[in-house]
Amino acid sequence: MTELLMTPGPTLVPLEIRGAMSMPVIHHRTPEFIELFHETTNRLKRVFKTENDTFILSGSGTACMEAAICNTVQKGDKVLTLVNGKFSERLGDLAKVYGADVKVLEFDWGSPIDPALVKEALTPDTKLVTMVFNETSTGVKNEVKPISDLLNGTETLLLVDAISALGGDEFKTDEWGVDLCISGSQKCFAMATGLGFISVSQKAWSAINDNPNPRYYLDLRKYKDAKPTPFSTSVTLIYGLSAALDLIAKEKLETRIVRHQTNAKLCRDGIKKLGFEILPISEDVCSNTLTAVKSDKAAVIIKKMLEDHDIRIAGGQAHLKGKVFRIGHMGSITKEHVEKTLKALEEVMKELQ
């Protein structure tokens, strides 16, 4: 039996997308592919809700994390990193690699970012603020607009990781004033792993063009000038992304977001009925795309869910390893998938009593 992927990415890839990815490969410099690539990029911008330049990179979401950092940050630049989980930590680590003077503002894992504390931590010479919209390691959603409001009228850039939420929760890149927004193919797009997406504001371009630091494969200036990309492109993954965007358009983005919200509530309600406690401090800050659950039996629960029920869920990260399990309900996951997972979890818990 094929296992049911209920992880926070990768997630189930629908038949339509898998079928598209099995089509014969064409050369990535042909007019046919160039037309498909530009069309796919323009459709992707509608999911970002942006008019900004948007690029597709052959690489994971982390490649776009690094692209956002290495193109904007110079040695000694002050970067304020807002950390409330593993992936927001990663942004700070990347900034340090490129010589930035990184100030980490930490919040409890399970708590959201507090804009009042961010305001206190900001300085006029802060070059970049980094944050995660949907912290995959904790199931917490952070509000973006209150942070971007703090940067209005300043030269400070805002970088937001929306990897595990774009396409599954409301995100308004332009309206919220996000200068660099990144996402990836294997989460809410229900695609295979291997493509990263990044949008770049005009404000960010000023920093990019003034940055003397060397970079090559991730040099966004190359992508801006390319027709369609500066390097070889994963043709099969572009086929898959085009099919994924077809499915989003067919369902309608707003409807898709409501489905994610409904499944998230269904999962949380079921978890609580089984006697578990969710990791986020309140439901008001919970993710629409995954549920993080406290349990000192997390490791054995994960093991038995897979071995006895062919359902793969994820564990905790860093200091939460062995203390948390995470259920993904993103992309093409349905109500029936969530109900099946909850039923299996109930059976596992009966066996463990």
Rosetta silent file (secondary structure, phi, psi, omega in degrees, C-alpha in Angstrom):
SEQUENCE: MTELLMTPGPTLVPLEIRGAMSMPVIHHRTPEFIELFHETTNRLKRVFKTENDTFILSGSGTACMEAAICNTVQKGDKVLTLVNGKFSERLGDLAKVYGADVKVLEFDWGSPIDPALVKEALTPDTKLVTMVFNETSTGVKNEVKPISDLLNGTETLLLVDAISALGGDEFKTDEWGVDLCISGSQKCFAMATGLGFISVSQKAWSAINDNPNPRYYLDLRKYKDAKPTPFSTSVTLIYGLSAALDLIAKEKLETRIVRHQTNAKLCRDGIKKLGFEILPISEDVCSNTLTAVKSDKAAVIIKKMLEDHDIRIAGGQAHLKGKVFRIGHMGSITKEHVEKTLKALEEVMKELQ
SCORE:     score description
SCORE:     0.000 S_00000001
   1 L     0.000  136.772  177.326    0.000    0.000    0.000 S_00000001
   2 L   -73.848  132.147 -178.413    1.252    3.500   -0.841 S_00000001
   3 L   -70.148  148.562  176.545    1.738    5.547    2.285 S_00000001
   4 E   -88.249  118.127 -178.977   -0.410    8.600    2.876 S_00000001
   5 E   -83.695  107.723  175.990    1.844   11.650    3.147 S_00000001
   6 L  -118.374   39.913  178.236    0.506   13.860    5.930 S_00000001
   7 L   -95.932  164.069  176.815    3.767   15.697    6.493 S_00000001
   8 L   -80.026   48.698 -178.571    4.301   19.471    6.236 S_00000001
   9 L    95.319  132.114   -1.558    5.929   18.911    2.856 S_00000001
  10 L   -67.906  160.252 -178.902    6.515   17.112    0.728 S_00000001
  11 L  -126.379 -177.403 -177.260    2.854   16.345    0.390 S_00000001
  12 L   -59.542  135.374  176.026    0.615   14.349   -1.944 S_00000001
  13 L  -105.148  115.923 -177.193    1.160   15.078   -5.632 S_00000001
  14 L   -61.490  157.297 -178.403   -2.109   14.742   -7.596 S_00000001
  15 H   -57.311  -38.819 -178.640   -2.361   12.496  -10.639 S_00000001
  16 H   -60.451  -37.854 -179.597   -2.778   15.501  -12.960 S_00000001
  17 H   -74.753  -42.654  177.779    0.583   16.887  -11.879 S_00000001
  18 H   -62.577  -37.600  177.786    2.351   13.534  -12.030 S_00000001
  19 H   -64.549  -41.853  178.716    0.919   13.006  -15.492 S_00000001
  20 H   -62.191  -38.706 -178.049    2.179   16.392  -16.655 S_00000001
  21 H   -72.159  -12.356  178.987    5.647   15.616  -15.329 S_00000001
  22 L   -93.041    0.225  179.263    5.748   12.406  -17.401 S_00000001
  23 L   -67.276  154.670  179.608    5.377   14.261  -20.717 S_00000001
  24 L   -56.715  139.691 -179.440    8.317   14.119  -23.161 S_00000001
  25 L   -77.129  133.664  172.204   11.076   16.582  -22.314 S_00000001
  26 L  -108.950  165.169 -178.506   11.667   19.442  -24.732 S_00000001
  27 L   -71.156  141.612 -174.834   14.756   21.625  -24.864 S_00000001
  28 L   -78.781    1.298  175.200   14.711   24.509  -22.410 S_00000001
  29 L  -111.540    9.239  179.404   15.836   27.040  -25.048 S_00000001
  30 L   -81.129  154.563  177.456   13.101   26.325  -27.568 S_00000001
  31 H   -56.782  -35.450 -178.779   10.366   28.895  -28.280 S_00000001
  32 H   -62.431  -44.809 -178.722    7.768   26.409  -27.003 S_00000001
  33 H   -72.544  -39.488  179.570    9.393   26.098  -23.601 S_00000001
  34 H   -58.500  -41.816  178.067   10.177   29.810  -23.322 S_00000001
  35 H   -63.715  -45.297  178.861    6.500   30.588  -23.901 S_00000001
  36 H   -61.184  -42.271 -177.032    5.433   28.003  -21.298 S_00000001
  37 H   -64.423  -46.624 -179.747    7.958   29.331  -18.774 S_00000001
  38 H   -64.449  -40.973  178.646    6.866   32.964  -19.115 S_00000001
  39 H   -63.199  -42.389  179.797    3.203   31.997  -18.934 S_00000001
  40 H   -65.150  -41.115  178.787    3.837   29.892  -15.823 S_00000001
  41 H   -62.812  -44.102  179.821    5.772   32.700  -14.149 S_00000001
  42 H   -64.124  -37.175  177.312    2.990   35.204  -14.821 S_00000001
  43 H   -69.459  -34.776  177.962    0.393   32.817  -13.384 S_00000001
  44 H   -62.788  -37.468  179.655    2.597   32.253  -10.342 S_00000001
  45 H   -59.501  -29.677  178.044    2.568   35.997   -9.659 S_00000001
  46 H   -67.927  -31.605  176.480   -1.200   35.797   -9.183 S_00000001
  47 H   -72.418  -39.229  175.609   -0.684   33.385   -6.288 S_00000001
  48 H   -68.388  -21.980 -172.340    1.893   35.749   -4.781 S_00000001
  49 L    56.557   59.577 -177.057   -0.541   38.619   -5.428 S_00000001
  50 L  -143.018  152.123  168.634    2.278   40.729   -6.753 S_00000001
  51 L  -104.680   -1.155 -179.535    3.300   42.862   -9.700 S_00000001
  52 L   -68.983  160.237  172.053    6.928   42.546   -8.622 S_00000001
  53 E   -57.079  133.569 -179.479    9.509   40.586  -10.589 S_00000001
  54 E  -131.646  134.682 -174.340    9.047   36.919   -9.743 S_00000001
  55 E  -126.182  149.227  174.993   11.522   34.153  -10.511 S_00000001
  56 E  -110.112  120.951  179.291   11.505   30.365  -10.568 S_00000001
  57 E  -109.587  140.229  172.022   14.775   28.782   -9.471 S_00000001
  58 E   -77.972  102.147 -175.675   15.772   25.155   -9.886 S_00000001
  59 L   161.854  168.497 -179.405   16.389   24.401   -6.220 S_00000001
  60 L   -77.883  179.250  176.677   14.449   24.090   -2.993 S_00000001
  61 H   -57.787  -32.086  179.654   12.945   26.932   -1.002 S_00000001
  62 H   -64.147  -31.416  175.925   16.226   27.205    0.878 S_00000001
  63 H   -61.309  -38.948  178.303   17.933   28.162   -2.394 S_00000001
  64 H   -73.015  -32.488  171.922   15.595   31.142   -2.565 S_00000001
  65 H   -55.609  -49.827 -177.623   16.332   31.930    1.086 S_00000001
  66 H   -66.762  -39.067  178.353   20.001   32.129    0.188 S_00000001
  67 H   -59.942  -42.217 -179.764   19.300   34.098   -3.002 S_00000001
  68 H   -62.841  -38.135 -178.258   17.368   36.698   -1.001 S_00000001
  69 H   -76.649  -52.341 -171.237   20.239   37.066    1.470 S_00000001
  70 H   -68.683  -22.536  179.474   23.293   36.927   -0.793 S_00000001
  71 H   -84.505  -20.569 -175.036   21.853   39.436   -3.259 S_00000001
  72 H  -111.743  -26.204 -170.695   20.938   42.088   -0.687 S_00000001
  73 L   -99.232  128.989  172.888   23.332   41.711    2.250 S_00000001
  74 L  -105.162  161.899  178.005   26.868   43.024    2.348 S_00000001
  75 L   -57.638  129.040  178.803   29.477   42.314    4.992 S_00000001
  76 L    91.651  -11.470  177.384   28.710   44.354    8.109 S_00000001
  77 L   -61.954  142.833  178.790   25.097   45.090    7.180 S_00000001
  78 E   -87.156  124.663 -179.761   22.743   44.996   10.132 S_00000001
  79 E  -122.677  128.292  176.442   20.101   42.290    9.857 S_00000001
  80 E  -102.162  115.300 -177.651   17.290   41.826   12.355 S_00000001
  81 E  -107.008  121.160 -178.578   16.149   38.195   12.382 S_00000001
  82 E   -94.537  114.866 -170.162   12.820   37.406   14.030 S_00000001
  83 E  -117.654  122.654  168.601   13.014   33.869   15.369 S_00000001
  84 L  -143.466   32.818  177.474   10.226   31.680   16.716 S_00000001
  85 L   172.383 -179.653 -173.281   11.158   28.366   15.136 S_00000001
  86 H   -65.199  -39.776 -173.425   13.720   26.389   13.166 S_00000001
  87 H   -79.582  -29.469  173.264   13.187   27.986    9.765 S_00000001
  88 H   -69.972  -29.514  173.631   13.323   31.558   10.999 S_00000001
  89 H   -61.796  -40.877 -176.184   16.629   30.565   12.619 S_00000001
  90 H   -59.929  -37.964  179.447   17.908   29.459    9.223 S_00000001
  91 H   -61.654  -40.432  177.057   17.475   32.939    7.757 S_00000001
  92 H   -66.013  -40.014  178.637   19.716   34.364   10.461 S_00000001
  93 H   -61.625  -41.013  179.185   22.298   31.637    9.893 S_00000001
  94 H   -64.990  -40.778  179.104   22.393   32.479    6.176 S_00000001
  95 H   -62.833  -36.833  177.956   22.858   36.179    6.879 S_00000001
  96 H   -65.116  -38.821  178.812   25.819   35.352    9.130 S_00000001
  97 H   -56.818  -35.370 -178.134   27.403   33.297    6.334 S_00000001
  98 L   -95.173   18.074  169.654   27.448   36.425    4.165 S_00000001
  99 L    84.923   11.251 -178.748   29.056   38.536    6.865 S_00000001
 100 L   -71.446  153.005  171.584   26.019   40.370    8.197 S_00000001
 101 E   -88.689   95.464 -169.691   25.872   41.803   11.697 S_00000001
 102 E   -94.141  125.847  172.155   22.883   39.722   12.786 S_00000001
 103 E  -107.284  121.819 -178.010   20.695   40.639   15.715 S_00000001
 104 E   -99.563  123.700  174.656   18.381   37.807   16.709 S_00000001
 105 E  -106.039  108.566 -171.883   15.077   38.689   18.347 S_00000001
 106 E   -99.215  142.854  173.728   13.794   35.449   19.851 S_00000001
 107 L  -126.869  156.215  179.154   10.285   34.434   20.808 S_00000001
 108 L   -57.910  141.874  175.949    9.130   31.201   22.393 S_00000001
 109 L   -71.506  110.740 -173.366    8.607   28.356   19.949 S_00000001
 110 L   122.550  -12.887  177.421    4.822   28.239   19.878 S_00000001
 111 L  -109.199  151.623  178.542    4.350   31.992   20.292 S_00000001
 112 L   -82.928  168.988  174.790    3.965   34.528   17.481 S_00000001
 113 L   -69.420  136.992  178.923    6.204   37.501   16.752 S_00000001
 114 L  -100.763  109.925 -177.572    5.361   40.568   18.848 S_00000001
 115 H   -58.411  -30.919  179.865    5.473   43.726   16.676 S_00000001
 116 H   -63.108  -39.703  178.861    5.983   45.944   19.747 S_00000001
 117 H   -73.166  -32.224  175.676    9.251   44.172   20.541 S_00000001
 118 H   -63.975  -43.290  179.215   10.285   44.340   16.904 S_00000001
 119 H   -57.812  -41.182  179.016    9.746   48.098   16.969 S_00000001
 120 H   -66.517  -33.617 -175.435   12.065   48.377   19.988 S_00000001
 121 H   -82.266  -20.427 -178.707   14.736   46.273   18.291 S_00000001
 122 L   -68.845  142.409  172.970   14.767   48.184   14.995 S_00000001
 123 L  -125.594  157.256 -178.311   17.478   50.750   14.361 S_00000001
 124 L   -58.640  -25.558 -177.482   17.666   53.312   11.517 S_00000001
 125 L   -97.891   14.033  175.112   20.594   51.450    9.964 S_00000001
 126 E   -66.972  121.928 -178.401   18.900   48.042    9.872 S_00000001
 127 E   -80.806  -39.054 -171.036   19.357   46.809    6.298 S_00000001
 128 E  -148.269  138.172  170.381   17.053   43.801    6.397 S_00000001
 129 E  -112.710  131.121  179.157   14.377   42.238    8.598 S_00000001
 130 E  -117.373  142.498  178.611   13.770   38.519    8.131 S_00000001
 131 E  -156.151  163.592  174.681   10.768   36.515    9.288 S_00000001
 132 E  -111.102  129.674  178.317    8.740   33.402    8.548 S_00000001
 133 L   -70.247  -50.325 -177.726    5.047   33.781    7.803 S_00000001
 134 E  -122.677   99.621 -174.558    4.114   30.192    8.599 S_00000001
 135 E   -76.544  103.561 -172.443    6.680   28.605   10.927 S_00000001
 136 L   -62.871  -27.061 -176.774    6.646   24.968    9.829 S_00000001
 137 L   -76.312  -18.071 -174.979    8.473   23.726   12.907 S_00000001
 138 L  -127.277  -13.126 -176.933    5.811   24.967   15.343 S_00000001
 139 L    74.821   23.085  179.760    2.560   25.440   13.431 S_00000001
 140 E  -103.471  136.071  175.186    2.480   29.156   14.279 S_00000001
 141 E  -103.282  129.190  179.435    1.396   31.816   11.797 S_00000001
 142 L  -102.200  138.454  177.909    2.986   35.254   12.147 S_00000001
 143 L   -75.889  130.732 -176.653    1.253   38.438   11.030 S_00000001
 144 L   -89.596  -43.905 -172.737    3.254   40.194    8.310 S_00000001
 145 H   -57.010  -42.860  178.832    1.485   43.538    7.907 S_00000001
 146 H   -61.476  -27.646  177.626    2.259   44.843   11.437 S_00000001
 147 H   -77.616  -45.340 -179.973    5.945   44.231   10.755 S_00000001
 148 H   -64.193  -32.066  178.043    5.947   45.828    7.305 S_00000001
 149 H   -60.116  -31.993  179.394    4.109   48.841    8.729 S_00000001
 150 H   -68.020  -20.744 -174.241    7.127   49.467   10.956 S_00000001
 151 L  -101.213   -2.046  179.025    9.324   49.760    7.865 S_00000001
 152 L   -56.621  131.668  177.763    7.175   52.211    5.908 S_00000001
 153 L    78.901    5.953  178.403    9.222   55.185    4.746 S_00000001
 154 L  -112.071  172.068  175.873   12.531   53.537    5.620 S_00000001
 155 L   -91.654   -0.908 -178.445   15.221   51.888    3.517 S_00000001
 156 L   -70.005  133.049  179.815   14.949   48.673    5.530 S_00000001
 157 E   -91.971  151.662  175.689   13.929   45.645    3.473 S_00000001
 158 E  -116.717  121.287  176.230   11.494   42.960    4.595 S_00000001
 159 E  -108.035  124.781 -179.523   12.183   39.328    3.695 S_00000001
 160 E  -123.713  126.109  171.616    9.352   36.864    4.347 S_00000001
 161 E   -85.465  111.469  176.829    9.542   33.092    4.070 S_00000001
 162 L  -114.726   28.738 -171.126    6.097   31.968    2.893 S_00000001
 163 L   -58.379  -44.904 -173.669    7.296   28.526    1.817 S_00000001
 164 L   -96.805   16.391 -178.549    4.773   26.423    3.733 S_00000001
 165 L  -136.084  -27.269 -176.517    1.753   28.691    3.275 S_00000001
 166 E   -60.340  124.757 -175.706    1.670   30.359   -0.140 S_00000001
 167 L    94.736   -7.479  179.218   -1.271   28.875   -1.995 S_00000001
 168 L  -129.014   -5.968  176.322   -2.839   27.603    1.218 S_00000001
 169 E  -148.117  159.447 -178.866   -3.333   30.785    3.207 S_00000001
 170 L   -66.139  127.576  176.921   -3.997   34.399    2.378 S_00000001
 171 L  -144.844  125.836 -175.692   -0.809   36.213    1.438 S_00000001
 172 L  -122.600   86.621 -173.725   -0.687   39.667   -0.173 S_00000001
 173 L   -53.281  -53.149 -175.892    2.893   40.395   -1.187 S_00000001
 174 L   -73.394  -46.852 -177.897    2.359   43.894   -2.567 S_00000001
 175 L   -61.948  -33.382 -179.039   -0.384   45.063   -0.219 S_00000001
 176 L   -88.851   -0.292  175.732    1.639   43.944    2.791 S_00000001
 177 L    70.043   38.927  179.901    4.831   45.630    1.576 S_00000001
 178 L   -89.099  122.992 -176.740    6.986   42.504    1.320 S_00000001
 179 L   -82.190  -37.325  178.607   10.232   43.221   -0.525 S_00000001
 180 E  -134.585  113.761  178.759   11.425   39.643   -0.869 S_00000001
 181 E  -117.526  133.463 -177.778    8.917   36.802   -0.640 S_00000001
 182 E  -124.316  149.371  176.379   10.000   33.197   -1.059 S_00000001
 183 E  -152.276 -177.312 -177.023    8.141   29.937   -1.504 S_00000001
 184 E  -149.007  166.421 -169.859    8.625   26.416   -2.836 S_00000001
 185 L   -80.263  -24.790 -166.296    6.937   23.773   -4.939 S_00000001
 186 L   -93.670   11.776 -178.393    6.475   20.899   -2.494 S_00000001
 187 L  -108.256 -108.952 -174.716    4.087   22.469    0.006 S_00000001
 188 L   -71.823  -14.468  175.955    0.731   24.084   -0.795 S_00000001
 189 L   -78.151  -11.155  179.356    1.328   23.821   -4.541 S_00000001
 190 L    57.751   38.028 -177.495    1.174   20.004   -4.104 S_00000001
 191 L  -108.052  171.410  171.651    4.125   19.670   -6.440 S_00000001
 192 L   -71.121  156.457  176.373    7.305   17.625   -6.357 S_00000001
 193 L   -67.555  144.810  171.771   10.296   19.086   -4.524 S_00000001
 194 L   139.060   -7.576  175.982   12.806   21.015   -6.598 S_00000001
 195 E  -120.721  138.094  173.174   11.559   24.501   -7.490 S_00000001
 196 E  -116.027  148.811 -178.572   11.932   27.665   -5.453 S_00000001
 197 E  -124.087  141.426  178.527   10.037   30.903   -6.061 S_00000001
 198 E  -146.713  132.601  173.821   11.041   34.445   -5.169 S_00000001
 199 E  -108.017  146.239 -171.882    9.453   37.854   -5.755 S_00000001
 200 E  -132.818  122.186  179.688   11.568   41.013   -5.664 S_00000001
 201 L   -79.958  166.267  176.678   10.341   44.576   -5.101 S_00000001
 202 H   -64.106  -36.246  177.112   11.827   47.667   -6.725 S_00000001
 203 H   -60.699  -40.424  178.526   13.108   48.710   -3.315 S_00000001
 204 H   -68.238  -35.789  179.474   14.954   45.392   -3.066 S_00000001
 205 H   -60.880  -34.396  178.540   16.425   45.836   -6.547 S_00000001
 206 H   -59.902  -43.012  178.748   18.132   49.020   -5.398 S_00000001
 207 H   -69.367  -39.257 -179.117   19.969   47.039   -2.724 S_00000001
 208 H   -63.460  -45.878 -177.487   20.703   44.172   -5.116 S_00000001
 209 H   -70.125  -24.250  179.323   22.202   46.420   -7.795 S_00000001
 210 L   -90.779   -0.561 -174.289   24.351   48.266   -5.240 S_00000001
 211 L   -89.105  116.272 -178.177   25.685   45.055   -3.701 S_00000001
 212 L   -83.436   -5.801 -176.566   29.309   44.356   -4.740 S_00000001
 213 L   -60.202  139.644  177.877   29.400   40.898   -3.172 S_00000001
 214 L   -72.182  140.577  170.729   30.216   38.066   -5.606 S_00000001
 215 L  -157.094  159.020 -175.826   27.501   35.520   -6.406 S_00000001
 216 L  -131.863  -81.536 -175.341   26.880   33.371   -9.432 S_00000001
 217 L   -59.537  -34.599 -176.582   24.135   30.737   -9.687 S_00000001
 218 L   -97.518   13.309  179.898   21.873   32.668   -7.296 S_00000001
 219 L   -70.263  107.518 -176.029   22.602   36.112   -8.785 S_00000001
 220 H   -65.508  -22.086  176.440   19.101   37.522   -9.267 S_00000001
 221 H   -62.984  -35.061  177.525   20.408   40.055  -11.786 S_00000001
 222 H   -65.218  -40.138 -178.947   21.080   37.146  -14.134 S_00000001
 223 H   -68.696  -35.152  179.843   17.504   35.920  -13.756 S_00000001
 224 H   -65.161  -35.924 -176.011   16.086   39.380  -14.452 S_00000001
 225 H   -91.837   -7.561 -171.900   17.970   39.642  -17.731 S_00000001
 226 L   -78.529  158.135  175.785   17.549   36.001  -18.841 S_00000001
 227 L  -134.058   91.260   -4.685   15.299   34.651  -21.597 S_00000001
 228 L   -94.862  -22.571 -178.760   13.879   32.769  -19.804 S_00000001
 229 L  -133.868  153.195 -178.266   16.522   31.534  -17.310 S_00000001
 230 L   -76.836  -17.133 -175.577   20.287   31.958  -17.082 S_00000001
 231 L  -133.877  173.564  178.860   20.924   28.253  -16.480 S_00000001
 232 L   -55.945  140.642 -175.946   19.455   24.874  -17.357 S_00000001
 233 L  -114.194  145.412  176.062   15.888   24.527  -16.142 S_00000001
 234 L   -75.328   94.844 -175.120   14.071   21.472  -14.839 S_00000001
 235 H   -59.851  -44.171 -177.333   11.625   21.124  -17.727 S_00000001
 236 H   -63.985  -35.178  178.591    9.618   18.334  -16.083 S_00000001
 237 H   -70.976  -33.402  175.626    9.142   20.378  -12.919 S_00000001
 238 H   -66.809  -40.151  172.636    7.906   23.354  -14.944 S_00000001
 239 H   -54.042  -47.276 -177.954    5.392   21.014  -16.581 S_00000001
 240 H   -64.275  -40.614  179.760    4.305   20.006  -13.083 S_00000001
 241 H   -65.422  -39.966  177.730    4.084   23.594  -11.846 S_00000001
 242 H   -59.993  -42.739  177.885    1.963   24.561  -14.824 S_00000001
 243 H   -66.336  -37.502  178.017   -0.416   21.701  -14.000 S_00000001
 244 H   -63.278  -40.664  178.406   -0.437   22.719  -10.327 S_00000001
 245 H   -68.697  -31.260  172.905   -1.421   26.248  -11.303 S_00000001
 246 H   -60.006  -45.374 -178.224   -4.172   24.782  -13.493 S_00000001
 247 H   -66.015  -38.675  178.057   -5.574   22.996  -10.438 S_00000001
 248 H   -64.430  -43.030  179.788   -5.364   26.152   -8.319 S_00000001
 249 H   -65.333  -38.937  179.951   -7.170   28.142  -11.007 S_00000001
 250 H   -65.499  -42.990  179.629   -9.826   25.459  -11.371 S_00000001
 251 H   -75.229  -29.312 -172.355  -10.467   25.337   -7.629 S_00000001
 252 L    80.890  130.991 -174.213   -9.968   29.116   -7.303 S_00000001
 253 H   -57.384  -44.035 -178.309   -7.349   30.414   -4.900 S_00000001
 254 H   -62.498  -40.222  178.109   -9.874   31.817   -2.413 S_00000001
 255 H   -66.359  -38.866  179.008  -11.726   28.483   -2.284 S_00000001
 256 H   -62.188  -41.888  179.275   -8.447   26.643   -1.848 S_00000001
 257 H   -64.431  -41.483  177.450   -7.566   28.836    1.126 S_00000001
 258 H   -62.351  -40.624  177.155  -10.967   28.175    2.724 S_00000001
 259 H   -59.465  -43.448  177.843  -10.407   24.426    2.244 S_00000001
 260 H   -62.171  -42.722  178.956   -7.093   24.705    4.054 S_00000001
 261 H   -62.051  -43.557 -179.032   -8.749   26.652    6.886 S_00000001
 262 H   -64.713  -44.449  179.550  -11.538   24.084    7.198 S_00000001
 263 H   -67.448  -33.999  177.823   -9.159   21.125    7.236 S_00000001
 264 H   -63.896  -44.835  179.059   -6.928   22.859    9.781 S_00000001
 265 H   -65.726  -41.168  177.211   -9.851   23.341   12.166 S_00000001
 266 H   -58.259  -43.474 -179.895  -11.006   19.767   11.592 S_00000001
 267 H   -66.514  -46.966 -179.416   -7.546   18.512   12.493 S_00000001
 268 H   -63.178  -43.398  179.472   -7.197   20.697   15.593 S_00000001
 269 H   -62.285  -41.201  179.049  -10.672   19.798   16.857 S_00000001
 270 H   -66.584  -39.426  178.446   -9.941   16.104   16.362 S_00000001
 271 H   -61.190  -44.690 -178.439   -6.586   16.376   18.102 S_00000001
 272 H   -67.522  -35.554  177.489   -8.168   18.029   21.141 S_00000001
 273 H   -64.014  -28.503  178.139  -10.917   15.402   21.311 S_00000001
 274 L   -83.127    0.813  175.589   -8.192   12.785   21.574 S_00000001
 275 L    92.472    8.096  179.675   -6.803   14.594   24.615 S_00000001
 276 L   -86.589  164.047  174.315   -3.796   16.232   22.980 S_00000001
 277 E  -117.908  131.968  177.365   -2.612   19.815   23.340 S_00000001
 278 E   -75.515  154.715 -177.380   -1.530   21.825   20.331 S_00000001
 279 L   -72.296  -45.468 -179.970    1.855   23.541   20.459 S_00000001
 280 L   -57.555  149.085 -173.385    0.828   27.120   19.522 S_00000001
 281 L   -67.270  -22.096  176.418   -0.250   29.204   22.503 S_00000001
 282 L  -157.268  161.306  178.974   -3.714   29.774   21.039 S_00000001
 283 H   -67.862  -21.036 -179.545   -5.823   28.842   18.046 S_00000001
 284 H   -63.134  -23.741 -177.257   -5.686   32.469   16.926 S_00000001
 285 H  -111.495   14.828 -177.021   -2.073   31.997   15.840 S_00000001
 286 E   -78.618  147.662  177.073   -2.395   28.496   14.373 S_00000001
 287 L   -68.635  150.678  171.573   -1.278   27.621   10.876 S_00000001
 288 L   -86.074  -10.492 -169.303   -3.769   26.776    8.137 S_00000001
 289 L  -115.600  -12.071  175.433   -1.416   24.217    6.637 S_00000001
 290 E  -156.031  157.816  177.850   -0.127   22.080    9.497 S_00000001
 291 E  -123.379  123.995  177.461   -0.888   21.190   13.092 S_00000001
 292 E  -101.341  130.146 -169.975    1.874   20.797   15.693 S_00000001
 293 E  -125.427  132.214  177.249    0.925   18.606   18.659 S_00000001
 294 E   -77.849  135.779  173.959    2.587   18.167   22.037 S_00000001
 295 L  -169.653  131.007  175.651    3.267   14.598   23.141 S_00000001
 296 L   -78.828   -2.445  176.702    5.976   12.830   25.111 S_00000001
 297 L  -107.589   19.413 -173.146    5.105    9.763   23.027 S_00000001
 298 H   -53.821  -45.603 -175.390    5.726   11.540   19.735 S_00000001
 299 H   -61.976  -45.971 -178.571    8.409    9.169   18.482 S_00000001
 300 H   -71.835  -32.824  176.838    6.382    5.993   19.006 S_00000001
 301 H   -62.915  -47.189  179.354    3.222    7.627   17.631 S_00000001
 302 H   -59.334  -43.725 -178.373    5.025    8.577   14.419 S_00000001
 303 H   -63.379  -47.390 -176.753    6.461    5.058   14.134 S_00000001
 304 H   -72.408  -32.428  176.401    3.130    3.286   14.680 S_00000001
 305 H   -60.705  -38.268 -179.462    1.203    5.614   12.375 S_00000001
 306 H   -78.639  -48.643 -174.495    3.533    4.569    9.566 S_00000001
 307 H   -70.026  -38.151 -174.569    3.994    0.897   10.398 S_00000001
 308 H   -95.910  -22.970 -173.390    0.365    0.108   11.299 S_00000001
 309 H  -130.431    1.577  179.832   -1.565    2.561    9.130 S_00000001
 310 L    56.234   35.482  176.693    0.753    3.610    6.270 S_00000001
 311 E  -118.709  121.824 -178.447    0.368    7.249    7.266 S_00000001
 312 E   -99.870  119.135  171.611    3.507    9.331    7.502 S_00000001
 313 L  -116.687  171.745 -172.026    3.477   12.303    9.868 S_00000001
 314 E  -109.056  159.344  177.878    6.462   14.384   10.966 S_00000001
 315 E   -97.315 -176.423  177.006    8.348   14.838   14.210 S_00000001
 316 L   -81.956  168.094 -179.687    9.606   17.884   16.063 S_00000001
 317 L  -122.228  154.257  179.028   12.839   19.699   15.308 S_00000001
 318 H    55.272 -128.750 -175.662   15.747   20.842   17.458 S_00000001
 319 H   -71.763   -7.844  177.683   14.745   20.876   21.141 S_00000001
 320 H   -91.544   -1.889 -179.832   11.205   19.768   20.212 S_00000001
 321 L   -62.104  128.685 -178.543   12.415   16.455   18.804 S_00000001
 322 L    84.016   -6.020 -177.791   10.600   13.635   20.585 S_00000001
 323 L  -115.102   -9.157 -174.506    8.196   16.100   22.203 S_00000001
 324 E  -143.078  143.519  164.630    6.060   17.079   19.201 S_00000001
 325 E  -123.512  152.883 -173.690    4.513   15.492   16.156 S_00000001
 326 E  -127.009  133.262  178.569    3.269   17.462   13.166 S_00000001
 327 E  -111.754  121.020  176.336    0.427   16.714   10.772 S_00000001
 328 E   -87.529  137.733  174.504    0.438   18.429    7.388 S_00000001
 329 L  -137.909   62.540 -173.702   -2.868   19.274    5.729 S_00000001
 330 L  -125.413  165.332  175.933   -1.700   21.305    2.767 S_00000001
 331 L    74.497 -116.848 -176.899   -1.831   21.182   -0.991 S_00000001
 332 L   -97.695    9.368 -179.301   -4.233   18.512   -2.240 S_00000001
 333 L   -63.843  134.837 -177.179   -5.069   17.090    1.202 S_00000001
 334 L  -108.367  172.619  174.068   -8.815   16.585    1.617 S_00000001
 335 H   -56.603  -40.853 -178.505  -11.251   16.323    4.514 S_00000001
 336 H   -64.920  -36.755  177.273  -11.212   12.536    4.035 S_00000001
 337 H   -64.181  -42.915  179.343   -7.423   12.435    4.399 S_00000001
 338 H   -64.430  -44.964 -179.753   -7.612   14.380    7.672 S_00000001
 339 H   -62.893  -40.209  177.924  -10.396   12.152    9.012 S_00000001
 340 H   -62.476  -40.629  179.799   -8.444    9.018    8.083 S_00000001
 341 H   -66.067  -43.933  179.477   -5.396   10.346    9.906 S_00000001
 342 H   -64.413  -39.603  178.362   -7.369   11.215   13.027 S_00000001
 343 H   -63.599  -44.004  178.376   -9.009    7.773   13.075 S_00000001
 344 H   -63.274  -40.004  179.134   -5.620    6.079   12.774 S_00000001
 345 H   -64.128  -38.894  177.533   -4.240    8.280   15.535 S_00000001
 346 H   -61.512  -42.325  179.217   -7.143    7.310   17.782 S_00000001
 347 H   -65.782  -40.201  177.919   -6.375    3.628   17.214 S_00000001
 348 H   -61.188  -43.346 -178.261   -2.698    4.177   17.918 S_00000001
 349 H   -67.136  -33.973  176.602   -3.494    5.917   21.204 S_00000001
 350 H   -64.214  -39.381  179.585   -5.793    3.077   22.298 S_00000001
 351 H   -68.140  -30.111 -176.993   -2.942    0.635   21.720 S_00000001
 352 H   -86.041   -9.965 -178.739   -0.546    2.785   23.737 S_00000001
 353 L   -72.203    0.000    0.000   -2.789    3.119   26.795 S_00000001
